[in-house]
Amino acid sequence: MNIEFNSNINEVIAKIPIGLKLKENVLEDIAEIVRKKQENNIQSGVHFNTGSALQPNKKGTQLFNRTGQLFQSVKKRQLGEDWEVYISDNRKDIAKYQQTGSYKGGTPREFFGLGQQLKNDVRKYFSNHSFNYIYNLVK
């Protein structure tokens, strides 16, 4: 299985039905929602989809938060018309090892991905955005 540490924002919003023409900054707003969710998953040490606690490290210390460098490495950037949420290069290997459990005797700790709660957050954004858009049209 090939795991890429990025999220194609257009793929996320393509699955969310909405009939309004959206402002240009909507993709950036969605990218920020995705970025914050990934960062929160790391800070909280939870699975990206289930929200359940990830297995602690062998020392039993708080997962991911020893230095804070992993959650601080969740970034976003614009790529043409799309936005990407990713782990910065200086922490990409650590993230991959944690995500896949590919280190010696490792247990996968899947913190990065597009889970149901994130999809709900994006839907909520669109719902609020749509309401504001329609409200401004009729006021």
Secondary structure by P-SEA (a helix, b strand, c coil): ccccccccaaaaaaacccccccccaaaaaaaaaaaaaaaaaaaacccccccccccccccccccccccccccccccccccccbbbbbcccccaaaaaaaaccccccccccccccccaaaaaaaaaaaaaaaaaaaaaacc
